[in-house]
Amino acid sequence: MWMSTLRRAVAAATLVTYGTACHSWRPLAPAPELVIAEQQFDRVRVTTRQGERFELAEPTVRADSLFGLREAVGVRSMRRFLAGVALADVARIETLHSDAGRTVLAVVLVSGGLFALGMIGCAASDKCLPFTKSGN
């Protein structure tokens, strides 16, 4: 029974490792509007001069404004709507990057911890040992 629990723990740890610690937001500098106009990003995180922070999917620059799809979480469904902000009101624009070093470190630490837990479980039970004693 504890083997199925261990399998679930491994699956959960894998999802957490791949989904969280392996990405970070990095600011675009020095002229983010030029970078966005030249490169295509899936999404950016915008911080306004008033302190509001939100994400825009498929961002584009038109004239003096930054436009993109913004998610609005409703009571029954999640919807996207076109949103824009004047570049003069933008304090910071960040892009999401994967971090290979953090990914490898997280995988090694989680795997090592799960291996240690598995070895402790095996030491407490004779059922998971690879070779059992026979009555020969």
C-alpha atoms as an extended CHARMM CRD file, in Angstrom:
* protein
*
       136  EXT
         1         1  MET       CA              0.0000000000        0.0000000000        0.0000000000  PROA      1               0.0000000000
         2         2  TRP       CA              2.7730000000        2.4230000000        0.8060000000  PROA      2               0.0000000000
         3         3  MET       CA              4.2160000000        1.8570000000       -2.7050000000  PROA      3               0.0000000000
         4         4  SER       CA              1.1050000000        3.4370000000       -4.2600000000  PROA      4               0.0000000000
         5         5  THR       CA              1.4420000000        6.3230000000       -1.8130000000  PROA      5               0.0000000000
         6         6  LEU       CA              5.0860000000        6.6760000000       -2.8280000000  PROA      6               0.0000000000
         7         7  ARG       CA              4.0930000000        6.7110000000       -6.5190000000  PROA      7               0.0000000000
         8         8  ARG       CA              1.5440000000        9.4520000000       -5.8510000000  PROA      8               0.0000000000
         9         9  ALA       CA              4.1530000000       11.4350000000       -3.9320000000  PROA      9               0.0000000000
        10        10  VAL       CA              6.6030000000       11.1200000000       -6.8320000000  PROA      10              0.0000000000
        11        11  ALA       CA              3.9490000000       12.2800000000       -9.3160000000  PROA      11              0.0000000000
        12        12  ALA       CA              2.9710000000       15.2350000000       -7.1340000000  PROA      12              0.0000000000
        13        13  ALA       CA              6.5950000000       16.2380000000       -6.5780000000  PROA      13              0.0000000000
        14        14  THR       CA              7.2520000000       16.0580000000      -10.3130000000  PROA      14              0.0000000000
        15        15  LEU       CA              4.3090000000       18.3380000000      -11.0770000000  PROA      15              0.0000000000
        16        16  VAL       CA              5.3530000000       20.8220000000       -8.4140000000  PROA      16              0.0000000000
        17        17  THR       CA              8.9590000000       20.8070000000       -9.6300000000  PROA      17              0.0000000000
        18        18  TYR       CA              8.0750000000       21.3990000000      -13.2620000000  PROA      18              0.0000000000
        19        19  GLY       CA              5.3270000000       23.8890000000      -12.5590000000  PROA      19              0.0000000000
        20        20  THR       CA              6.7440000000       26.3200000000      -10.0240000000  PROA      20              0.0000000000
        21        21  ALA       CA             10.3760000000       26.7780000000       -9.1030000000  PROA      21              0.0000000000
        22        22  CYS       CA             11.7240000000       26.6200000000      -12.6150000000  PROA      22              0.0000000000
        23        23  HSD       CA             10.5600000000       29.9780000000      -13.9680000000  PROA      23              0.0000000000
        24        24  SER       CA             11.2630000000       33.5830000000      -13.0970000000  PROA      24              0.0000000000
        25        25  TRP       CA             10.1500000000       37.0090000000      -14.3050000000  PROA      25              0.0000000000
        26        26  ARG       CA             12.9410000000       39.2120000000      -15.6920000000  PROA      26              0.0000000000
        27        27  PRO       CA             12.6250000000       42.8940000000      -16.5540000000  PROA      27              0.0000000000
        28        28  LEU       CA             13.0310000000       44.1490000000      -20.0970000000  PROA      28              0.0000000000
        29        29  ALA       CA             15.4610000000       47.0320000000      -20.3850000000  PROA      29              0.0000000000
        30        30  PRO       CA             16.3090000000       49.6870000000      -21.4440000000  PROA      30              0.0000000000
        31        31  ALA       CA             13.4650000000       50.3040000000      -23.9490000000  PROA      31              0.0000000000
        32        32  PRO       CA             10.9290000000       47.5010000000      -23.4520000000  PROA      32              0.0000000000
        33        33  GLU       CA              8.5170000000       48.8810000000      -26.0560000000  PROA      33              0.0000000000
        34        34  LEU       CA             11.1910000000       48.4590000000      -28.7470000000  PROA      34              0.0000000000
        35        35  VAL       CA             11.9570000000       44.8990000000      -27.6240000000  PROA      35              0.0000000000
        36        36  ILE       CA              8.2620000000       43.9660000000      -27.6760000000  PROA      36              0.0000000000
        37        37  ALA       CA              7.8740000000       45.5260000000      -31.1250000000  PROA      37              0.0000000000
        38        38  GLU       CA             10.8150000000       43.4850000000      -32.4740000000  PROA      38              0.0000000000
        39        39  GLN       CA             10.2470000000       40.1610000000      -30.6750000000  PROA      39              0.0000000000
        40        40  GLN       CA              7.1220000000       38.1410000000      -30.0860000000  PROA      40              0.0000000000
        41        41  PHE       CA              6.3960000000       37.1250000000      -26.5110000000  PROA      41              0.0000000000
        42        42  ASP       CA              3.6410000000       34.7990000000      -25.3200000000  PROA      42              0.0000000000
        43        43  ARG       CA              2.9810000000       37.0520000000      -22.3590000000  PROA      43              0.0000000000
        44        44  VAL       CA              4.4700000000       39.8570000000      -20.3130000000  PROA      44              0.0000000000
        45        45  ARG       CA              3.8850000000       41.1460000000      -16.8020000000  PROA      45              0.0000000000
        46        46  VAL       CA              3.2300000000       44.8780000000      -16.5990000000  PROA      46              0.0000000000
        47        47  THR       CA              3.6310000000       47.0950000000      -13.5500000000  PROA      47              0.0000000000
        48        48  THR       CA              2.1390000000       50.5700000000      -13.8510000000  PROA      48              0.0000000000
        49        49  ARG       CA              3.3720000000       53.7280000000      -12.1580000000  PROA      49              0.0000000000
        50        50  GLN       CA              0.3080000000       53.5010000000       -9.8810000000  PROA      50              0.0000000000
        51        51  GLY       CA              1.4780000000       50.0630000000       -8.6630000000  PROA      51              0.0000000000
        52        52  GLU       CA             -1.0370000000       47.8880000000      -10.5310000000  PROA      52              0.0000000000
        53        53  ARG       CA              0.4450000000       44.5920000000      -11.7840000000  PROA      53              0.0000000000
        54        54  PHE       CA             -1.1240000000       42.3840000000      -14.4620000000  PROA      54              0.0000000000
        55        55  GLU       CA             -0.2150000000       40.0270000000      -17.2890000000  PROA      55              0.0000000000
        56        56  LEU       CA             -0.8590000000       40.5590000000      -20.9780000000  PROA      56              0.0000000000
        57        57  ALA       CA             -0.8900000000       37.6660000000      -23.4360000000  PROA      57              0.0000000000
        58        58  GLU       CA              0.2760000000       38.2410000000      -27.0220000000  PROA      58              0.0000000000
        59        59  PRO       CA              1.4990000000       41.7890000000      -26.3190000000  PROA      59              0.0000000000
        60        60  THR       CA              1.9040000000       44.3370000000      -29.1090000000  PROA      60              0.0000000000
        61        61  VAL       CA              2.9210000000       47.9850000000      -29.2430000000  PROA      61              0.0000000000
        62        62  ARG       CA              0.7520000000       50.3660000000      -31.2520000000  PROA      62              0.0000000000
        63        63  ALA       CA              1.5940000000       54.0500000000      -31.3480000000  PROA      63              0.0000000000
        64        64  ASP       CA              2.2590000000       55.0180000000      -27.7110000000  PROA      64              0.0000000000
        65        65  SER       CA              0.4120000000       52.1220000000      -26.0210000000  PROA      65              0.0000000000
        66        66  LEU       CA              0.9500000000       48.4860000000      -25.0690000000  PROA      66              0.0000000000
        67        67  PHE       CA             -1.9360000000       46.1430000000      -25.8890000000  PROA      67              0.0000000000
        68        68  GLY       CA             -2.6110000000       42.4910000000      -25.1430000000  PROA      68              0.0000000000
        69        69  LEU       CA             -5.1310000000       39.9820000000      -23.8900000000  PROA      69              0.0000000000
        70        70  ARG       CA             -5.8110000000       40.2590000000      -20.1780000000  PROA      70              0.0000000000
        71        71  GLU       CA             -7.5190000000       37.5420000000      -18.1820000000  PROA      71              0.0000000000
        72        72  ALA       CA            -10.5910000000       38.4080000000      -16.1650000000  PROA      72              0.0000000000
        73        73  VAL       CA            -11.6010000000       35.7490000000      -13.6880000000  PROA      73              0.0000000000
        74        74  GLY       CA            -15.3600000000       35.6550000000      -13.4190000000  PROA      74              0.0000000000
        75        75  VAL       CA            -17.6160000000       33.7390000000      -11.1160000000  PROA      75              0.0000000000
        76        76  ARG       CA            -18.3900000000       31.0370000000      -13.6750000000  PROA      76              0.0000000000
        77        77  SER       CA            -15.6750000000       31.2500000000      -16.3020000000  PROA      77              0.0000000000
        78        78  MET       CA            -12.3420000000       32.7290000000      -17.1930000000  PROA      78              0.0000000000
        79        79  ARG       CA            -12.4050000000       35.1910000000      -20.0860000000  PROA      79              0.0000000000
        80        80  ARG       CA             -9.8490000000       37.2590000000      -21.9200000000  PROA      80              0.0000000000
        81        81  PHE       CA            -10.3800000000       40.7790000000      -23.0980000000  PROA      81              0.0000000000
        82        82  LEU       CA             -8.2570000000       43.2220000000      -25.0660000000  PROA      82              0.0000000000
        83        83  ALA       CA             -6.5570000000       45.6710000000      -22.7320000000  PROA      83              0.0000000000
        84        84  GLY       CA             -4.1740000000       48.5250000000      -23.2940000000  PROA      84              0.0000000000
        85        85  VAL       CA             -2.0050000000       50.8280000000      -21.2530000000  PROA      85              0.0000000000
        86        86  ALA       CA             -0.1480000000       53.9670000000      -22.2840000000  PROA      86              0.0000000000
        87        87  LEU       CA              3.6090000000       53.3980000000      -22.3310000000  PROA      87              0.0000000000
        88        88  ALA       CA              4.0210000000       56.5890000000      -20.2880000000  PROA      88              0.0000000000
        89        89  ASP       CA              2.0710000000       54.8950000000      -17.4650000000  PROA      89              0.0000000000
        90        90  VAL       CA              4.2520000000       51.7460000000      -17.4930000000  PROA      90              0.0000000000
        91        91  ALA       CA              6.8990000000       51.5110000000      -14.7800000000  PROA      91              0.0000000000
        92        92  ARG       CA              8.1590000000       48.0120000000      -15.6390000000  PROA      92              0.0000000000
        93        93  ILE       CA              7.6570000000       45.2100000000      -18.1760000000  PROA      93              0.0000000000
        94        94  GLU       CA              8.8620000000       41.6900000000      -17.4010000000  PROA      94              0.0000000000
        95        95  THR       CA              9.0340000000       38.4560000000      -19.3870000000  PROA      95              0.0000000000
        96        96  LEU       CA              8.8690000000       34.8730000000      -18.1040000000  PROA      96              0.0000000000
        97        97  HSD       CA             12.0310000000       32.8020000000      -18.5150000000  PROA      97              0.0000000000
        98        98  SER       CA             12.8010000000       29.2080000000      -17.6460000000  PROA      98              0.0000000000
        99        99  ASP       CA             15.7800000000       28.6410000000      -15.3800000000  PROA      99              0.0000000000
       100       100  ALA       CA             17.6420000000       25.4190000000      -16.1900000000  PROA      100             0.0000000000
       101       101  GLY       CA             19.8680000000       25.5730000000      -13.0880000000  PROA      101             0.0000000000
       102       102  ARG       CA             16.9310000000       25.8770000000      -10.7150000000  PROA      102             0.0000000000
       103       103  THR       CA             15.1140000000       23.1100000000      -12.5900000000  PROA      103             0.0000000000
       104       104  VAL       CA             18.0360000000       20.6850000000      -12.2570000000  PROA      104             0.0000000000
       105       105  LEU       CA             18.5280000000       21.5740000000       -8.5910000000  PROA      105             0.0000000000
       106       106  ALA       CA             14.8280000000       21.0820000000       -7.8180000000  PROA      106             0.0000000000
       107       107  VAL       CA             14.7200000000       17.7240000000       -9.6220000000  PROA      107             0.0000000000
       108       108  VAL       CA             17.8540000000       16.4720000000       -7.8150000000  PROA      108             0.0000000000
       109       109  LEU       CA             16.6100000000       17.5780000000       -4.3830000000  PROA      109             0.0000000000
       110       110  VAL       CA             13.1170000000       16.1700000000       -4.8290000000  PROA      110             0.0000000000
       111       111  SER       CA             14.4130000000       12.8970000000       -6.2990000000  PROA      111             0.0000000000
       112       112  GLY       CA             16.9780000000       12.5030000000       -3.5200000000  PROA      112             0.0000000000
       113       113  GLY       CA             14.3800000000       13.1680000000       -0.8460000000  PROA      113             0.0000000000
       114       114  LEU       CA             11.9470000000       10.6700000000       -2.3420000000  PROA      114             0.0000000000
       115       115  PHE       CA             14.7010000000        8.0710000000       -2.6950000000  PROA      115             0.0000000000
       116       116  ALA       CA             15.6330000000        8.5450000000        0.9720000000  PROA      116             0.0000000000
       117       117  LEU       CA             11.9840000000        8.1650000000        2.0060000000  PROA      117             0.0000000000
       118       118  GLY       CA             11.7120000000        5.0160000000       -0.1080000000  PROA      118             0.0000000000
       119       119  MET       CA             14.8200000000        3.5220000000        1.4980000000  PROA      119             0.0000000000
       120       120  ILE       CA             13.4850000000        4.2790000000        4.9730000000  PROA      120             0.0000000000
       121       121  GLY       CA             10.2020000000        2.5890000000        4.0260000000  PROA      121             0.0000000000
       122       122  CYS       CA             12.0370000000       -0.4440000000        2.6550000000  PROA      122             0.0000000000
       123       123  ALA       CA             14.1340000000       -0.7420000000        5.7950000000  PROA      123             0.0000000000
       124       124  ALA       CA             10.9300000000       -0.9340000000        7.8350000000  PROA      124             0.0000000000
       125       125  SER       CA              9.3600000000       -3.6500000000        5.6770000000  PROA      125             0.0000000000
       126       126  ASP       CA             10.6350000000       -6.9560000000        4.3050000000  PROA      126             0.0000000000
       127       127  LYS       CA              8.1720000000       -6.8940000000        1.3990000000  PROA      127             0.0000000000
       128       128  CYS       CA             10.1120000000       -4.4730000000       -0.7940000000  PROA      128             0.0000000000
       129       129  LEU       CA             13.5260000000       -6.0970000000       -0.6170000000  PROA      129             0.0000000000
       130       130  PRO       CA             14.6810000000       -7.3680000000       -4.0070000000  PROA      130             0.0000000000
       131       131  PHE       CA             15.7160000000      -10.7710000000       -2.6540000000  PROA      131             0.0000000000
       132       132  THR       CA             13.6700000000      -12.6640000000       -0.1230000000  PROA      132             0.0000000000
       133       133  LYS       CA             14.9260000000      -15.5710000000        1.9270000000  PROA      133             0.0000000000
       134       134  SER       CA             13.5340000000      -18.8790000000        0.8180000000  PROA      134             0.0000000000
       135       135  GLY       CA             13.2410000000      -21.9770000000        2.9130000000  PROA      135             0.0000000000
       136       136  ASN       CA             15.7430000000      -24.0120000000        0.8030000000  PROA      136             0.0000000000
